[in-house]
Amino acid sequence: MTSSAPANDRPMNRILIIIGVLCILAGLGWRWLARIPFGRLPGDIHIVRDGLDLHFPIVTCIVISVVISVLLWFLRR
């Protein structure tokens, strides 16, 4: 069978399907994923003052970035 998508669009189709499946799995497992302390890691900045509540999840962003980079590196091999 031939695909209606051009040959250079097939990797993007695969990536979008994988992202969609991961979103569905995250939605189904939200009860357990909510227990992971992302956003409350040591090094995240949380400032509470009168009428002001700021949260800068610096370390959480770094951890997520490293995990995504490693996953993409493995997928490209």
Jmol script that loads the backbone (N, CA, C; Angstrom):
load data "model"
ATOM      1  N   MET A   1       0.839  -1.178   0.000  1.00  0.00           N
ATOM      2  CA  MET A   1       0.000   0.000   0.000  1.00  0.00           C
ATOM      3  C   MET A   1       0.882   1.239   0.000  1.00  0.00           C
ATOM      4  N   THR A   2       0.394   2.279  -0.608  1.00  0.00           N
ATOM      5  CA  THR A   2       1.133   3.529  -0.625  1.00  0.00           C
ATOM      6  C   THR A   2       0.510   4.486   0.365  1.00  0.00           C
ATOM      7  N   SER A   3       1.352   5.321   0.918  1.00  0.00           N
ATOM      8  CA  SER A   3       0.892   6.302   1.887  1.00  0.00           C
ATOM      9  C   SER A   3       0.583   7.608   1.173  1.00  0.00           C
ATOM     10  N   SER A   4      -0.406   8.338   1.653  1.00  0.00           N
ATOM     11  CA  SER A   4      -0.741   9.614   1.048  1.00  0.00           C
ATOM     12  C   SER A   4       0.215  10.711   1.488  1.00  0.00           C
ATOM     13  N   ALA A   5       0.967  10.488   2.563  1.00  0.00           N
ATOM     14  CA  ALA A   5       1.921  11.477   3.045  1.00  0.00           C
ATOM     15  C   ALA A   5       3.236  11.337   2.284  1.00  0.00           C
ATOM     16  N   PRO A   6       3.871  12.463   1.993  1.00  0.00           N
ATOM     17  CA  PRO A   6       5.184  12.384   1.348  1.00  0.00           C
ATOM     18  C   PRO A   6       6.181  11.661   2.235  1.00  0.00           C
ATOM     19  N   ALA A   7       7.219  11.122   1.634  1.00  0.00           N
ATOM     20  CA  ALA A   7       8.195  10.318   2.376  1.00  0.00           C
ATOM     21  C   ALA A   7       8.880  11.114   3.476  1.00  0.00           C
ATOM     22  N   ASN A   8       9.075  12.413   3.278  1.00  0.00           N
ATOM     23  CA  ASN A   8       9.767  13.193   4.301  1.00  0.00           C
ATOM     24  C   ASN A   8       8.861  13.582   5.470  1.00  0.00           C
ATOM     25  N   ASP A   9       7.549  13.349   5.387  1.00  0.00           N
ATOM     26  CA  ASP A   9       6.632  13.650   6.489  1.00  0.00           C
ATOM     27  C   ASP A   9       6.412  12.465   7.418  1.00  0.00           C
ATOM     28  N   ARG A  10       6.837  11.290   7.033  1.00  0.00           N
ATOM     29  CA  ARG A  10       6.574  10.101   7.850  1.00  0.00           C
ATOM     30  C   ARG A  10       7.208  10.157   9.233  1.00  0.00           C
ATOM     31  N   PRO A  11       8.462  10.638   9.378  1.00  0.00           N
ATOM     32  CA  PRO A  11       9.006  10.729  10.741  1.00  0.00           C
ATOM     33  C   PRO A  11       8.193  11.678  11.631  1.00  0.00           C
ATOM     34  N   MET A  12       7.704  12.773  11.071  1.00  0.00           N
ATOM     35  CA  MET A  12       6.903  13.702  11.869  1.00  0.00           C
ATOM     36  C   MET A  12       5.591  13.043  12.276  1.00  0.00           C
ATOM     37  N   ASN A  13       4.990  12.275  11.407  1.00  0.00           N
ATOM     38  CA  ASN A  13       3.758  11.558  11.756  1.00  0.00           C
ATOM     39  C   ASN A  13       4.015  10.611  12.922  1.00  0.00           C
ATOM     40  N   ARG A  14       5.119   9.900  12.867  1.00  0.00           N
ATOM     41  CA  ARG A  14       5.463   8.951  13.922  1.00  0.00           C
ATOM     42  C   ARG A  14       5.687   9.681  15.252  1.00  0.00           C
ATOM     43  N   ILE A  15       6.383  10.811  15.202  1.00  0.00           N
ATOM     44  CA  ILE A  15       6.651  11.582  16.425  1.00  0.00           C
ATOM     45  C   ILE A  15       5.344  12.085  17.026  1.00  0.00           C
ATOM     46  N   LEU A  16       4.440  12.595  16.200  1.00  0.00           N
ATOM     47  CA  LEU A  16       3.164  13.095  16.706  1.00  0.00           C
ATOM     48  C   LEU A  16       2.318  11.976  17.308  1.00  0.00           C
ATOM     49  N   ILE A  17       2.350  10.805  16.719  1.00  0.00           N
ATOM     50  CA  ILE A  17       1.616   9.667  17.275  1.00  0.00           C
ATOM     51  C   ILE A  17       2.205   9.267  18.624  1.00  0.00           C
ATOM     52  N   ILE A  18       3.527   9.240  18.720  1.00  0.00           N
ATOM     53  CA  ILE A  18       4.182   8.888  19.983  1.00  0.00           C
ATOM     54  C   ILE A  18       3.844   9.900  21.063  1.00  0.00           C
ATOM     55  N   ILE A  19       3.881  11.195  20.724  1.00  0.00           N
ATOM     56  CA  ILE A  19       3.534  12.233  21.695  1.00  0.00           C
ATOM     57  C   ILE A  19       2.087  12.080  22.152  1.00  0.00           C
ATOM     58  N   GLY A  20       1.182  11.775  21.214  1.00  0.00           N
ATOM     59  CA  GLY A  20      -0.222  11.567  21.571  1.00  0.00           C
ATOM     60  C   GLY A  20      -0.421  10.390  22.504  1.00  0.00           C
ATOM     61  N   VAL A  21       0.265   9.290  22.222  1.00  0.00           N
ATOM     62  CA  VAL A  21       0.166   8.103  23.087  1.00  0.00           C
ATOM     63  C   VAL A  21       0.726   8.409  24.475  1.00  0.00           C
ATOM     64  N   LEU A  22       1.845   9.146  24.534  1.00  0.00           N
ATOM     65  CA  LEU A  22       2.418   9.512  25.833  1.00  0.00           C
ATOM     66  C   LEU A  22       1.475  10.417  26.621  1.00  0.00           C
ATOM     67  N   CYS A  23       0.787  11.332  25.939  1.00  0.00           N
ATOM     68  CA  CYS A  23      -0.185  12.186  26.628  1.00  0.00           C
ATOM     69  C   CYS A  23      -1.349  11.368  27.178  1.00  0.00           C
ATOM     70  N   ILE A  24      -1.814  10.404  26.414  1.00  0.00           N
ATOM     71  CA  ILE A  24      -2.899   9.541  26.889  1.00  0.00           C
ATOM     72  C   ILE A  24      -2.446   8.730  28.093  1.00  0.00           C
ATOM     73  N   LEU A  25      -1.236   8.165  28.019  1.00  0.00           N
ATOM     74  CA  LEU A  25      -0.720   7.393  29.152  1.00  0.00           C
ATOM     75  C   LEU A  25      -0.530   8.263  30.387  1.00  0.00           C
ATOM     76  N   ALA A  26      -0.057   9.488  30.192  1.00  0.00           N
ATOM     77  CA  ALA A  26       0.104  10.402  31.326  1.00  0.00           C
ATOM     78  C   ALA A  26      -1.254  10.729  31.939  1.00  0.00           C
ATOM     79  N   GLY A  27      -2.264  10.911  31.106  1.00  0.00           N
ATOM     80  CA  GLY A  27      -3.613  11.175  31.621  1.00  0.00           C
ATOM     81  C   GLY A  27      -4.177  10.009  32.401  1.00  0.00           C
ATOM     82  N   LEU A  28      -3.929   8.802  31.907  1.00  0.00           N
ATOM     83  CA  LEU A  28      -4.424   7.617  32.610  1.00  0.00           C
ATOM     84  C   LEU A  28      -3.674   7.381  33.921  1.00  0.00           C
ATOM     85  N   GLY A  29      -2.398   7.732  33.958  1.00  0.00           N
ATOM     86  CA  GLY A  29      -1.595   7.501  35.152  1.00  0.00           C
ATOM     87  C   GLY A  29      -1.416   8.723  36.019  1.00  0.00           C
ATOM     88  N   TRP A  30      -2.296   9.716  35.847  1.00  0.00           N
ATOM     89  CA  TRP A  30      -2.122  10.980  36.567  1.00  0.00           C
ATOM     90  C   TRP A  30      -2.148  10.798  38.081  1.00  0.00           C
ATOM     91  N   ARG A  31      -2.915   9.854  38.573  1.00  0.00           N
ATOM     92  CA  ARG A  31      -3.001   9.619  40.021  1.00  0.00           C
ATOM     93  C   ARG A  31      -1.621   9.307  40.596  1.00  0.00           C
ATOM     94  N   TRP A  32      -0.842   8.526  39.866  1.00  0.00           N
ATOM     95  CA  TRP A  32       0.492   8.144  40.337  1.00  0.00           C
ATOM     96  C   TRP A  32       1.538   9.187  39.958  1.00  0.00           C
ATOM     97  N   LEU A  33       1.359   9.827  38.819  1.00  0.00           N
ATOM     98  CA  LEU A  33       2.306  10.858  38.398  1.00  0.00           C
ATOM     99  C   LEU A  33       2.248  12.092  39.292  1.00  0.00           C
ATOM    100  N   ALA A  34       1.090  12.371  39.880  1.00  0.00           N
ATOM    101  CA  ALA A  34       0.942  13.532  40.755  1.00  0.00           C
ATOM    102  C   ALA A  34       1.763  13.377  42.038  1.00  0.00           C
ATOM    103  N   ARG A  35       2.124  12.157  42.387  1.00  0.00           N
ATOM    104  CA  ARG A  35       2.912  11.916  43.597  1.00  0.00           C
ATOM    105  C   ARG A  35       4.399  12.180  43.402  1.00  0.00           C
ATOM    106  N   ILE A  36       4.842  12.288  42.139  1.00  0.00           N
ATOM    107  CA  ILE A  36       6.254  12.580  41.864  1.00  0.00           C
ATOM    108  C   ILE A  36       6.510  14.030  42.258  1.00  0.00           C
ATOM    109  N   PRO A  37       7.588  14.292  42.977  1.00  0.00           N
ATOM    110  CA  PRO A  37       7.782  15.639  43.533  1.00  0.00           C
ATOM    111  C   PRO A  37       8.316  16.674  42.541  1.00  0.00           C
ATOM    112  N   PHE A  38       8.010  16.548  41.238  1.00  0.00           N
ATOM    113  CA  PHE A  38       8.448  17.568  40.295  1.00  0.00           C
ATOM    114  C   PHE A  38       7.777  18.888  40.630  1.00  0.00           C
ATOM    115  N   GLY A  39       8.547  19.950  40.580  1.00  0.00           N
ATOM    116  CA  GLY A  39       8.054  21.266  40.958  1.00  0.00           C
ATOM    117  C   GLY A  39       8.324  21.569  42.414  1.00  0.00           C
ATOM    118  N   ARG A  40       8.765  20.572  43.168  1.00  0.00           N
ATOM    119  CA  ARG A  40       9.085  20.758  44.588  1.00  0.00           C
ATOM    120  C   ARG A  40      10.448  20.165  44.905  1.00  0.00           C
ATOM    121  N   LEU A  41      11.326  20.142  43.910  1.00  0.00           N
ATOM    122  CA  LEU A  41      12.664  19.588  44.110  1.00  0.00           C
ATOM    123  C   LEU A  41      13.554  20.584  44.838  1.00  0.00           C
ATOM    124  N   PRO A  42      14.582  20.091  45.542  1.00  0.00           N
ATOM    125  CA  PRO A  42      15.537  21.022  46.153  1.00  0.00           C
ATOM    126  C   PRO A  42      16.210  21.842  45.057  1.00  0.00           C
ATOM    127  N   GLY A  43      16.279  23.132  45.245  1.00  0.00           N
ATOM    128  CA  GLY A  43      16.848  24.017  44.246  1.00  0.00           C
ATOM    129  C   GLY A  43      15.782  24.813  43.512  1.00  0.00           C
ATOM    130  N   ASP A  44      14.533  24.368  43.576  1.00  0.00           N
ATOM    131  CA  ASP A  44      13.438  25.163  43.015  1.00  0.00           C
ATOM    132  C   ASP A  44      13.205  26.356  43.941  1.00  0.00           C
ATOM    133  N   ILE A  45      12.972  27.497  43.362  1.00  0.00           N
ATOM    134  CA  ILE A  45      12.830  28.732  44.144  1.00  0.00           C
ATOM    135  C   ILE A  45      11.351  29.011  44.366  1.00  0.00           C
ATOM    136  N   HIS A  46      10.990  29.227  45.623  1.00  0.00           N
ATOM    137  CA  HIS A  46       9.612  29.546  45.989  1.00  0.00           C
ATOM    138  C   HIS A  46       9.648  30.739  46.933  1.00  0.00           C
ATOM    139  N   ILE A  47       9.091  31.859  46.488  1.00  0.00           N
ATOM    140  CA  ILE A  47       9.089  33.095  47.275  1.00  0.00           C
ATOM    141  C   ILE A  47       7.653  33.393  47.683  1.00  0.00           C
ATOM    142  N   VAL A  48       7.433  33.526  48.992  1.00  0.00           N
ATOM    143  CA  VAL A  48       6.105  33.852  49.512  1.00  0.00           C
ATOM    144  C   VAL A  48       6.229  35.123  50.342  1.00  0.00           C
ATOM    145  N   ARG A  49       5.497  36.144  49.931  1.00  0.00           N
ATOM    146  CA  ARG A  49       5.447  37.415  50.669  1.00  0.00           C
ATOM    147  C   ARG A  49       4.003  37.892  50.684  1.00  0.00           C
ATOM    148  N   ASP A  50       3.767  39.000  51.341  1.00  0.00           N
ATOM    149  CA  ASP A  50       2.407  39.540  51.416  1.00  0.00           C
ATOM    150  C   ASP A  50       1.851  39.785  50.017  1.00  0.00           C
ATOM    151  N   GLY A  51       0.831  39.051  49.645  1.00  0.00           N
ATOM    152  CA  GLY A  51       0.174  39.222  48.360  1.00  0.00           C
ATOM    153  C   GLY A  51       0.981  38.748  47.166  1.00  0.00           C
ATOM    154  N   LEU A  52       2.078  38.031  47.411  1.00  0.00           N
ATOM    155  CA  LEU A  52       2.932  37.584  46.312  1.00  0.00           C
ATOM    156  C   LEU A  52       3.361  36.143  46.554  1.00  0.00           C
ATOM    157  N   ASP A  53       3.190  35.321  45.553  1.00  0.00           N
ATOM    158  CA  ASP A  53       3.598  33.922  45.634  1.00  0.00           C
ATOM    159  C   ASP A  53       4.236  33.546  44.304  1.00  0.00           C
ATOM    160  N   LEU A  54       5.579  33.490  44.267  1.00  0.00           N
ATOM    161  CA  LEU A  54       6.314  33.180  43.051  1.00  0.00           C
ATOM    162  C   LEU A  54       6.974  31.819  43.175  1.00  0.00           C
ATOM    163  N   HIS A  55       6.918  31.079  42.082  1.00  0.00           N
ATOM    164  CA  HIS A  55       7.535  29.754  42.072  1.00  0.00           C
ATOM    165  C   HIS A  55       8.345  29.616  40.791  1.00  0.00           C
ATOM    166  N   PHE A  56       9.649  29.369  40.922  1.00  0.00           N
ATOM    167  CA  PHE A  56      10.543  29.177  39.789  1.00  0.00           C
ATOM    168  C   PHE A  56      11.125  27.763  39.872  1.00  0.00           C
ATOM    169  N   PRO A  57      10.572  26.806  39.130  1.00  0.00           N
ATOM    170  CA  PRO A  57      11.047  25.411  39.195  1.00  0.00           C
ATOM    171  C   PRO A  57      12.292  25.187  38.336  1.00  0.00           C
ATOM    172  N   ILE A  58      13.400  25.814  38.716  1.00  0.00           N
ATOM    173  CA  ILE A  58      14.631  25.770  37.927  1.00  0.00           C
ATOM    174  C   ILE A  58      15.177  24.346  37.831  1.00  0.00           C
ATOM    175  N   VAL A  59      15.339  23.677  38.953  1.00  0.00           N
ATOM    176  CA  VAL A  59      15.913  22.337  38.969  1.00  0.00           C
ATOM    177  C   VAL A  59      14.976  21.349  38.279  1.00  0.00           C
ATOM    178  N   THR A  60      13.690  21.501  38.464  1.00  0.00           N
ATOM    179  CA  THR A  60      12.730  20.635  37.789  1.00  0.00           C
ATOM    180  C   THR A  60      12.864  20.762  36.278  1.00  0.00           C
ATOM    181  N   CYS A  61      13.002  21.982  35.774  1.00  0.00           N
ATOM    182  CA  CYS A  61      13.169  22.190  34.325  1.00  0.00           C
ATOM    183  C   CYS A  61      14.457  21.562  33.820  1.00  0.00           C
ATOM    184  N   ILE A  62      15.525  21.662  34.598  1.00  0.00           N
ATOM    185  CA  ILE A  62      16.799  21.057  34.194  1.00  0.00           C
ATOM    186  C   ILE A  62      16.673  19.539  34.139  1.00  0.00           C
ATOM    187  N   VAL A  63      16.040  18.941  35.140  1.00  0.00           N
ATOM    188  CA  VAL A  63      15.868  17.481  35.170  1.00  0.00           C
ATOM    189  C   VAL A  63      15.024  17.022  33.985  1.00  0.00           C
ATOM    190  N   ILE A  64      13.920  17.703  33.715  1.00  0.00           N
ATOM    191  CA  ILE A  64      13.067  17.330  32.589  1.00  0.00           C
ATOM    192  C   ILE A  64      13.816  17.486  31.274  1.00  0.00           C
ATOM    193  N   SER A  65      14.603  18.542  31.138  1.00  0.00           N
ATOM    194  CA  SER A  65      15.383  18.760  29.918  1.00  0.00           C
ATOM    195  C   SER A  65      16.399  17.649  29.694  1.00  0.00           C
ATOM    196  N   VAL A  66      17.076  17.240  30.748  1.00  0.00           N
ATOM    197  CA  VAL A  66      18.066  16.163  30.626  1.00  0.00           C
ATOM    198  C   VAL A  66      17.384  14.849  30.252  1.00  0.00           C
ATOM    199  N   VAL A  67      16.261  14.545  30.872  1.00  0.00           N
ATOM    200  CA  VAL A  67      15.546  13.300  30.572  1.00  0.00           C
ATOM    201  C   VAL A  67      15.076  13.285  29.117  1.00  0.00           C
ATOM    202  N   ILE A  68      14.500  14.380  28.647  1.00  0.00           N
ATOM    203  CA  ILE A  68      14.034  14.448  27.263  1.00  0.00           C
ATOM    204  C   ILE A  68      15.215  14.355  26.300  1.00  0.00           C
ATOM    205  N   SER A  69      16.322  15.011  26.618  1.00  0.00           N
ATOM    206  CA  SER A  69      17.499  14.944  25.749  1.00  0.00           C
ATOM    207  C   SER A  69      18.038  13.522  25.646  1.00  0.00           C
ATOM    208  N   VAL A  70      18.082  12.814  26.759  1.00  0.00           N
ATOM    209  CA  VAL A  70      18.577  11.436  26.748  1.00  0.00           C
ATOM    210  C   VAL A  70      17.622  10.537  25.961  1.00  0.00           C
ATOM    211  N   LEU A  71      16.318  10.717  26.158  1.00  0.00           N
ATOM    212  CA  LEU A  71      15.342   9.913  25.410  1.00  0.00           C
ATOM    213  C   LEU A  71      15.463  10.157  23.909  1.00  0.00           C
ATOM    214  N   LEU A  72      15.589  11.404  23.511  1.00  0.00           N
ATOM    215  CA  LEU A  72      15.726  11.705  22.079  1.00  0.00           C
ATOM    216  C   LEU A  72      17.040  11.163  21.525  1.00  0.00           C
ATOM    217  N   TRP A  73      18.092  11.198  22.330  1.00  0.00           N
ATOM    218  CA  TRP A  73      19.374  10.668  21.892  1.00  0.00           C
ATOM    219  C   TRP A  73      19.256   9.158  21.651  1.00  0.00           C
ATOM    220  N   PHE A  74      18.561   8.445  22.557  1.00  0.00           N
ATOM    221  CA  PHE A  74      18.367   7.001  22.381  1.00  0.00           C
ATOM    222  C   PHE A  74      17.479   6.692  21.181  1.00  0.00           C
ATOM    223  N   LEU A  75      16.456   7.509  20.954  1.00  0.00           N
ATOM    224  CA  LEU A  75      15.554   7.255  19.830  1.00  0.00           C
ATOM    225  C   LEU A  75      16.219   7.488  18.484  1.00  0.00           C
ATOM    226  N   ARG A  76      17.201   8.352  18.439  1.00  0.00           N
ATOM    227  CA  ARG A  76      17.877   8.642  17.179  1.00  0.00           C
ATOM    228  C   ARG A  76      18.929   7.598  16.827  1.00  0.00           C
ATOM    229  N   ARG A  77      19.356   6.791  17.780  1.00  0.00           N
ATOM    230  CA  ARG A  77      20.395   5.787  17.530  1.00  0.00           C
ATOM    231  C   ARG A  77      19.846   4.612  16.821  1.00  0.00           C
TER     232      ARG A  77
END
end "model"
wireframe off; spacefill off
backbone 0.3
color backbone group
